[in-house]
């Protein structure tokens, strides 16, 4: 595995890639930062404006609207072009931020979060669509490694920045710090080179019904996290799956589909690759939700110490992505697509053993493996999905990747909640009950990781069967010659 000399980090810091790289990183960084900001600043907001019972909805509504807007961002880009879409979405995000920052009540904060989610969903989706449009295939793994670093940086800095601003200035400034970042994003978009076809646009009718149903499905998933009987939770999950299945059925008959062609087909590499994209976060999300609580309750760790152990996952993801981003051998790139889910399975099983043995060392190693699984495969998996997608649906595939990742985390959190609650998980549960819940949580995560391994192995087999090296080179050359519409 030798790093290609032509795929250098320095290339991303030079024209014509620097401006677009900065713009994409900032767009994705806004999503990452806001994922960690609200949980830190909102308790202080509640003390001033009230609405404690609505706190969880600030995250729920942001997630739902970011998923819905992200799913429709390919059609938005097709209709208005990337430049105007990004500027409009950034303005929508700024309006939502101002509403939340100056809100007199929790209801207004929630409205602001809705607009923030919708704007950021479009920004993140289009940012992903610009990756295959602006960067040659040799640099795309470097781009995804950079975005992994952005997520890790925001994961570390978000709570600290929000906490410092909330404590030393005001919780309102913790929200409003997004405004200059969004204005800088607009400036970068406006400075990007224009394309000859930028003013052209297809009269695509808004898919209100499909996006509305998708929002209903994700809202049902979010409701699973609220207190309730297990039978109610299972009913909500079944209802959510039925509604989302209806979205897929309607989309396949639509003249202007929202989802990628061949999405979730079991006989194509693209369909199976998208299954891998959703199954990996599905298996990881239970750890994301519960590991800090379990460390504090079962190992007696402080919030800072437990958060540090949890941060090993993000750090491992970023460092691993950097280490493998220079691999030029296409066969090894494809092997990593399957190695990642396999490491995720091993990491989940190791976490079962760690909680069985109550070993902090094994828990830390498990966190490293869980994060490393994504670092190994996520960039090459995403690149493969973009490369093999039919040209007519390449934008839809690209914008669907971050949306699908969020959907996987949402459903995974719902599954994990059902499992641990069935095992007696509660804030006041005794240590024996919490330990059994932890074992069940990671055992179920390992169970969910198995189909991801199978899907990834099948993706590699189909890719190897359908494309010979000369054809791959021709495909990469053709993609590189395509002019992005910006």
C-alpha positions as CSV (number, residue, x, y, z in Angstrom):
1,X,0.0,0.0,0.0
2,X,2.0,2.9,-1.3
3,X,0.7,6.5,-1.1
4,X,0.3,8.0,-4.5
5,X,2.7,10.9,-5.1
6,X,0.0,12.7,-7.0
7,X,-2.4,12.7,-4.1
8,X,-0.8,15.2,-1.7
9,X,-2.3,17.1,1.1
10,X,-0.7,20.3,-0.2
11,X,-2.9,20.1,-3.3
12,X,-6.0,20.9,-1.3
13,X,-4.3,24.1,-0.1
14,X,-3.7,25.3,-3.6
15,X,-6.0,26.8,-6.3
16,X,-8.4,25.8,-7.7
17,X,-9.2,23.5,-4.7
18,X,-8.5,25.7,-1.7
19,X,-11.6,27.9,-1.9
20,X,-14.0,25.0,-2.6
21,X,-12.3,22.9,0.1
22,X,-12.8,25.7,2.6
23,X,-16.4,26.2,1.6
24,X,-17.2,22.5,1.9
25,X,-15.5,22.2,5.3
26,X,-17.3,25.2,6.6
27,X,-20.6,23.9,5.4
28,X,-20.2,20.5,7.0
29,X,-18.6,22.2,10.0
30,X,-21.7,24.2,10.7
31,X,-23.7,20.9,10.8
32,X,-21.1,19.3,13.1
33,X,-20.8,22.3,15.4
34,X,-24.5,22.7,15.9
35,X,-24.8,19.0,16.7
36,X,-22.8,19.6,19.8
37,X,-23.7,23.2,20.6
38,X,-27.3,23.0,21.7
39,X,-27.0,20.4,24.4
40,X,-24.5,22.8,26.1
41,X,-26.2,26.1,25.7
42,X,-29.9,25.1,26.0
43,X,-30.1,24.5,29.8
44,X,-29.1,28.1,30.4
45,X,-31.7,29.3,27.9
46,X,-34.4,27.3,29.7
47,X,-33.5,29.1,32.9
48,X,-34.2,32.5,31.2
49,X,-37.1,31.8,28.8
50,X,-38.6,28.7,30.3
51,X,-39.9,25.7,28.3
52,X,-38.0,22.9,29.9
53,X,-40.6,20.3,28.7
54,X,-39.7,21.3,25.1
55,X,-36.0,21.0,25.4
56,X,-35.7,17.6,23.6
57,X,-37.6,19.0,20.7
58,X,-34.8,21.5,19.9
59,X,-32.7,18.5,18.8
60,X,-35.6,16.5,17.3
61,X,-36.9,19.2,15.1
62,X,-33.4,20.2,13.9
63,X,-32.6,16.6,13.0
64,X,-36.0,16.0,11.2
65,X,-35.8,19.1,9.1
66,X,-32.1,18.7,8.3
67,X,-32.9,15.1,7.0
68,X,-35.9,16.3,5.0
69,X,-34.1,19.2,3.5
70,X,-31.0,17.2,2.8
71,X,-33.0,14.6,0.9
72,X,-34.4,17.3,-1.3
73,X,-31.2,19.3,-1.8
74,X,-30.3,17.5,-5.1
75,X,-33.6,18.8,-6.7
76,X,-33.0,22.2,-5.2
77,X,-29.5,22.3,-6.7
78,X,-30.9,21.1,-10.1
79,X,-33.5,23.8,-10.1
80,X,-31.5,26.8,-8.9
81,X,-27.9,25.8,-9.2
82,X,-25.4,25.2,-6.4
83,X,-24.5,28.9,-5.9
84,X,-28.0,30.3,-5.4
85,X,-29.1,27.2,-3.4
86,X,-26.2,27.6,-1.0
87,X,-26.7,31.3,-0.5
88,X,-30.4,30.9,0.1
89,X,-29.8,28.0,2.5
90,X,-27.2,30.0,4.4
91,X,-29.6,32.9,4.7
92,X,-32.3,30.6,6.0
93,X,-29.8,29.2,8.5
94,X,-28.9,32.8,9.6
95,X,-32.5,33.7,10.0
96,X,-33.0,30.6,12.2
97,X,-29.9,31.4,14.2
98,X,-31.1,35.0,14.8
99,X,-34.5,33.8,15.9
100,X,-33.0,31.3,18.3
101,X,-30.4,33.8,19.6
102,X,-32.9,36.6,20.3
103,X,-35.8,34.3,21.2
104,X,-38.1,35.5,24.0
105,X,-39.5,32.0,24.5
106,X,-38.7,28.3,23.9
107,X,-41.4,28.2,21.1
108,X,-39.4,30.8,19.1
109,X,-36.2,28.9,19.8
110,X,-37.8,25.8,18.3
111,X,-38.9,27.8,15.2
112,X,-35.3,29.0,14.8
113,X,-34.1,25.4,15.1
114,X,-36.4,24.3,12.4
115,X,-35.0,26.9,10.0
116,X,-31.5,26.1,11.1
117,X,-32.0,22.4,10.3
118,X,-33.6,23.1,6.9
119,X,-30.8,25.4,5.9
120,X,-28.0,23.2,7.2
121,X,-29.6,20.1,5.5
122,X,-29.3,21.8,2.1
123,X,-25.8,23.1,2.8
124,X,-24.5,19.8,3.9
125,X,-26.1,17.9,1.0
126,X,-24.9,20.3,-1.7
127,X,-21.4,20.3,0.0
128,X,-21.2,16.6,-0.5
129,X,-22.4,16.9,-4.1
130,X,-19.6,19.4,-4.9
131,X,-16.9,16.8,-3.8
132,X,-17.1,14.6,-6.9
133,X,-17.8,17.6,-9.1
134,X,-14.7,19.7,-8.2
135,X,-12.1,17.2,-7.0
136,X,-10.3,14.5,-9.1
137,X,-10.7,10.9,-7.9
138,X,-7.2,10.8,-6.5
139,X,-8.0,13.7,-4.0
140,X,-11.4,12.6,-2.9
141,X,-10.1,10.3,0.0
142,X,-8.1,13.3,1.2
143,X,-11.3,15.4,1.1
144,X,-13.2,12.9,3.2
145,X,-10.3,12.7,5.7
146,X,-10.4,16.5,6.0
147,X,-14.1,16.3,6.7
148,X,-13.5,13.7,9.4
149,X,-11.0,16.1,11.0
150,X,-13.7,18.8,10.8
151,X,-16.1,16.6,12.6
152,X,-13.6,15.7,15.3
153,X,-12.6,19.4,15.8
154,X,-16.2,20.4,16.1
155,X,-16.8,17.5,18.5
156,X,-14.0,18.7,20.8
157,X,-14.5,22.5,20.4
158,X,-18.3,22.7,20.2
159,X,-19.1,22.0,23.8
160,X,-16.2,24.0,25.1
161,X,-16.9,27.1,22.9
162,X,-20.6,26.9,23.7
163,X,-19.9,26.4,27.4
164,X,-17.5,29.3,27.6
165,X,-19.8,31.7,25.8
166,X,-22.7,30.6,27.9
167,X,-20.9,31.0,31.2
168,X,-18.9,34.2,30.4
169,X,-21.2,36.1,28.1
170,X,-24.7,34.6,27.4
171,X,-26.3,31.5,26.0
172,X,-27.5,33.8,23.2
173,X,-24.0,34.4,22.0
174,X,-23.5,30.6,21.8
175,X,-26.2,30.5,19.1
176,X,-25.2,33.8,17.4
177,X,-21.6,32.7,16.9
178,X,-23.0,30.8,13.9
179,X,-23.9,34.1,12.1
180,X,-20.3,35.2,11.1
181,X,-19.5,31.6,10.1
182,X,-22.5,31.5,7.8
183,X,-21.7,35.0,6.4
184,X,-18.2,33.8,5.6
185,X,-19.7,30.8,3.9
186,X,-21.8,33.1,1.7
187,X,-18.7,35.1,0.8
188,X,-16.9,32.0,-0.2
189,X,-19.8,30.9,-2.4
190,X,-20.0,34.2,-4.1
191,X,-16.3,34.2,-4.8
192,X,-16.3,30.8,-6.4
193,X,-15.9,30.8,-10.3
194,X,-19.0,30.9,-12.3
195,X,-20.0,28.3,-14.8
196,X,-21.6,29.1,-18.2
197,X,-24.8,27.1,-17.4
198,X,-25.3,28.6,-13.9
199,X,-28.4,30.6,-14.9
200,X,-30.1,27.5,-16.4
201,X,-32.5,25.6,-14.3
202,X,-34.9,22.7,-14.7
203,X,-38.5,23.4,-13.7
204,X,-38.6,20.6,-11.1
205,X,-41.9,20.5,-9.1
206,X,-41.3,20.4,-5.3
207,X,-41.8,16.9,-4.0
208,X,-43.8,18.1,-1.0
209,X,-45.7,14.8,-0.4
210,X,-42.6,12.6,-0.4
211,X,-40.5,15.0,1.8
212,X,-43.5,15.5,4.1
213,X,-43.9,11.8,4.5
214,X,-40.2,11.4,5.2
215,X,-40.5,14.1,7.9
216,X,-43.4,12.2,9.4
217,X,-41.4,9.0,9.4
218,X,-38.4,10.6,11.1
219,X,-40.7,12.4,13.6
220,X,-42.1,9.0,14.5
221,X,-38.6,7.7,15.1
222,X,-37.8,10.6,17.3
223,X,-40.9,10.0,19.4
224,X,-39.5,6.5,20.3
225,X,-37.0,8.2,22.5
226,X,-39.7,9.6,24.8
227,X,-40.8,7.7,27.8
228,X,-43.4,5.1,27.1
229,X,-44.3,1.5,27.2
230,X,-42.2,-0.9,25.0
231,X,-45.2,-1.9,22.9
232,X,-45.8,1.8,22.1
233,X,-42.1,2.2,21.1
234,X,-42.3,-0.8,18.8
235,X,-45.6,0.5,17.3
236,X,-43.9,3.8,16.5
237,X,-40.9,2.1,14.9
238,X,-43.2,-0.1,12.7
239,X,-45.2,2.9,11.7
240,X,-42.0,4.8,10.9
241,X,-40.8,2.0,8.7
242,X,-44.1,1.8,6.9
243,X,-44.1,5.5,6.2
244,X,-40.5,5.5,4.9
245,X,-41.3,2.4,2.7
246,X,-44.1,4.4,1.2
247,X,-41.7,7.3,0.5
248,X,-39.5,4.8,-1.5
249,X,-42.5,3.4,-3.4
250,X,-43.7,6.9,-4.4
251,X,-40.3,8.0,-5.3
252,X,-39.6,5.2,-7.7
253,X,-42.7,6.2,-9.6
254,X,-41.9,9.9,-9.6
255,X,-40.8,11.7,-12.8
256,X,-38.3,13.7,-10.7
257,X,-37.1,11.3,-8.0
258,X,-35.5,12.4,-4.7
259,X,-33.6,9.2,-4.0
260,X,-30.7,7.8,-6.1
261,X,-31.5,5.3,-8.8
262,X,-31.1,1.7,-7.6
263,X,-31.3,2.9,-4.0
264,X,-31.2,-0.1,-1.7
265,X,-31.4,-2.7,-4.5
266,X,-29.9,-5.9,-3.3
267,X,-28.5,-6.8,-6.8
268,X,-26.4,-3.7,-7.6
269,X,-23.2,-2.3,-6.0
270,X,-24.9,1.1,-5.5
271,X,-27.9,-0.4,-3.7
272,X,-25.8,-2.6,-1.5
273,X,-23.4,0.2,-0.9
274,X,-26.2,2.4,0.4
275,X,-27.2,-0.4,2.7
276,X,-23.7,-0.4,4.1
277,X,-23.9,3.4,4.5
278,X,-27.0,3.1,6.7
279,X,-26.1,-0.1,8.5
280,X,-22.8,1.2,9.9
281,X,-24.2,4.2,11.8
282,X,-27.2,2.0,12.8
283,X,-24.8,-0.3,14.6
284,X,-22.8,2.6,16.2
285,X,-25.4,5.0,17.4
286,X,-26.2,3.0,20.6
287,X,-22.7,3.6,21.7
288,X,-22.9,7.3,20.9
289,X,-26.1,7.7,23.0
290,X,-25.3,5.6,26.1
291,X,-21.5,5.1,26.6
292,X,-20.9,8.3,28.6
293,X,-23.8,7.5,31.0
294,X,-22.6,3.9,31.4
295,X,-19.1,5.0,32.2
296,X,-20.3,7.5,34.8
297,X,-22.6,5.0,36.5
298,X,-20.7,1.8,36.2
299,X,-17.1,3.0,36.3
300,X,-17.7,6.1,38.5
301,X,-16.0,8.4,36.1
302,X,-16.5,12.2,36.0
303,X,-18.4,13.7,33.1
304,X,-15.1,15.0,31.8
305,X,-13.4,11.6,32.0
306,X,-16.3,9.8,30.5
307,X,-16.4,12.3,27.7
308,X,-12.7,11.8,27.1
309,X,-13.1,8.1,26.7
310,X,-16.0,8.7,24.3
311,X,-13.9,11.2,22.3
312,X,-11.4,8.3,21.5
313,X,-14.0,7.2,18.9
314,X,-14.0,10.5,17.1
315,X,-10.2,10.9,17.3
316,X,-9.7,7.4,16.0
317,X,-12.1,8.0,13.1
318,X,-10.1,11.1,12.1
319,X,-6.6,9.7,12.5
320,X,-7.5,6.5,10.7
321,X,-9.1,8.4,7.8
322,X,-5.9,10.5,7.5
323,X,-3.7,7.4,7.5
324,X,-5.5,5.6,4.8
325,X,-6.4,8.6,2.6
326,X,-3.2,8.3,0.6
327,X,-3.7,4.7,-0.5
328,X,-3.5,4.6,-4.3
329,X,-4.1,0.9,-5.0
330,X,-7.7,0.5,-6.0
331,X,-7.8,-3.1,-4.8
332,X,-6.9,-2.0,-1.3
333,X,-9.3,0.9,-1.5
334,X,-12.1,-1.7,-2.1
335,X,-10.9,-4.0,0.6
336,X,-11.1,-1.2,3.1
337,X,-14.8,-0.8,2.2
338,X,-15.3,-4.3,3.8
339,X,-12.6,-4.1,6.4
340,X,-14.4,-1.1,8.1
341,X,-17.7,-2.9,8.8
342,X,-15.7,-5.9,9.9
343,X,-13.7,-3.8,12.4
344,X,-17.0,-2.3,13.6
345,X,-18.3,-5.8,14.3
346,X,-15.1,-6.7,16.2
347,X,-15.3,-3.4,18.1
348,X,-18.9,-4.1,19.2
349,X,-18.0,-7.6,20.3
350,X,-15.0,-6.2,22.2
351,X,-17.3,-3.8,24.0
352,X,-19.5,-6.7,25.1
353,X,-16.4,-8.4,26.6
354,X,-15.3,-5.0,28.1
355,X,-18.5,-4.6,30.0
356,X,-18.6,-8.3,31.0
357,X,-15.1,-7.8,32.4
358,X,-15.7,-4.2,33.6
359,X,-12.4,-3.3,32.0
360,X,-11.8,0.3,31.3
361,X,-8.8,-0.6,29.1
362,X,-11.0,-2.8,26.9
363,X,-13.7,-0.1,26.7
364,X,-11.1,2.4,25.5
365,X,-9.8,-0.1,22.9
366,X,-13.3,-0.8,21.8
367,X,-13.9,2.9,21.3
368,X,-10.8,3.2,19.1
369,X,-12.0,0.2,17.0
370,X,-15.5,1.6,16.6
371,X,-14.2,5.0,15.4
372,X,-11.4,3.4,13.3
373,X,-14.0,1.3,11.4
374,X,-15.5,4.5,9.9
375,X,-12.1,6.0,9.3
376,X,-11.0,3.0,7.3
377,X,-13.9,2.6,5.0
378,X,-16.2,5.7,5.0
379,X,-14.2,7.8,2.5
380,X,-13.7,5.0,0.0
381,X,-17.2,3.8,0.4
382,X,-18.6,7.3,-0.2
383,X,-16.3,7.8,-3.2
384,X,-17.3,4.4,-4.7
385,X,-21.0,5.3,-4.4
386,X,-20.4,8.6,-6.2
387,X,-18.3,7.1,-8.9
388,X,-20.6,4.2,-9.8
389,X,-23.8,6.2,-9.6
390,X,-25.5,6.8,-13.0
391,X,-24.7,10.3,-14.2
392,X,-28.3,11.4,-14.1
393,X,-28.5,10.6,-10.4
394,X,-25.0,11.4,-9.2
395,X,-26.1,14.5,-7.4
396,X,-28.8,12.6,-5.7
397,X,-26.4,10.0,-4.5
398,X,-23.9,12.5,-3.2
399,X,-26.4,14.6,-1.2
400,X,-28.1,11.4,0.0
401,X,-24.9,10.2,1.8
402,X,-24.9,12.6,4.8
403,X,-28.7,12.4,4.9
404,X,-28.6,8.6,5.0
405,X,-26.0,8.7,7.7
406,X,-28.3,10.8,9.9
407,X,-31.2,8.4,9.2
408,X,-29.0,5.5,10.3
409,X,-28.0,7.2,13.5
410,X,-31.7,8.1,14.2
411,X,-33.0,4.6,13.7
412,X,-30.0,3.1,15.5
413,X,-30.7,5.3,18.6
414,X,-34.4,4.2,18.4
415,X,-33.4,0.5,18.2
416,X,-30.9,0.9,21.0
417,X,-33.5,2.6,23.2
418,X,-35.9,-0.2,22.7
419,X,-33.3,-2.8,23.6
420,X,-31.9,-1.2,26.8
421,X,-35.4,-0.2,28.1
422,X,-36.5,-3.8,27.6
423,X,-33.5,-4.8,29.8
424,X,-34.6,-2.4,32.6
425,X,-32.4,0.6,31.8
426,X,-33.2,3.6,33.9
427,X,-31.4,6.5,35.5
428,X,-32.0,5.0,38.9
429,X,-31.4,1.3,38.0
430,X,-28.9,-0.7,40.0
431,X,-25.5,-1.6,38.6
432,X,-26.4,-5.2,37.8
433,X,-29.3,-4.0,35.6
434,X,-27.2,-1.4,33.9
435,X,-24.5,-4.0,33.2
436,X,-27.1,-6.3,31.6
437,X,-28.4,-3.4,29.6
438,X,-24.8,-2.6,28.4
439,X,-24.2,-6.2,27.4
440,X,-27.5,-6.2,25.5
441,X,-26.8,-2.9,23.8
442,X,-23.4,-3.9,22.4
443,X,-24.6,-7.5,21.6
444,X,-27.4,-6.0,19.5
445,X,-24.9,-3.6,17.9
446,X,-22.8,-6.6,16.9
447,X,-25.9,-8.2,15.5
448,X,-26.6,-5.1,13.4
449,X,-23.0,-5.0,12.2
450,X,-23.2,-8.4,10.6
451,X,-25.4,-7.4,7.6
452,X,-23.2,-4.4,7.1
453,X,-20.2,-6.8,6.7
454,X,-22.1,-9.0,4.3
455,X,-23.3,-6.0,2.2
456,X,-19.8,-4.5,2.0
457,X,-18.3,-7.8,0.9
458,X,-21.0,-8.1,-1.8
459,X,-20.3,-4.6,-3.0
460,X,-16.6,-5.5,-3.5
461,X,-17.5,-8.6,-5.4
462,X,-19.9,-6.8,-7.7
463,X,-17.5,-3.9,-8.3
464,X,-14.7,-6.3,-9.2
465,X,-17.1,-8.2,-11.6
466,X,-18.5,-5.2,-13.4
467,X,-15.4,-3.0,-13.9
468,X,-12.0,-3.8,-15.2
469,X,-9.0,-1.5,-14.5
470,X,-9.0,0.1,-17.9
471,X,-12.7,0.8,-17.7
472,X,-12.2,2.3,-14.2
473,X,-9.5,4.7,-15.6
474,X,-11.9,5.7,-18.4
475,X,-14.7,6.3,-15.8
476,X,-12.4,8.5,-13.6
477,X,-11.2,10.5,-16.6
478,X,-14.8,11.1,-17.7
479,X,-15.8,12.2,-14.3
480,X,-12.9,14.6,-14.1
481,X,-13.8,16.2,-17.4
482,X,-17.4,16.9,-16.3
483,X,-18.0,20.6,-15.6
484,X,-19.8,21.2,-12.3
485,X,-22.8,23.4,-12.3
486,X,-22.1,26.0,-9.8
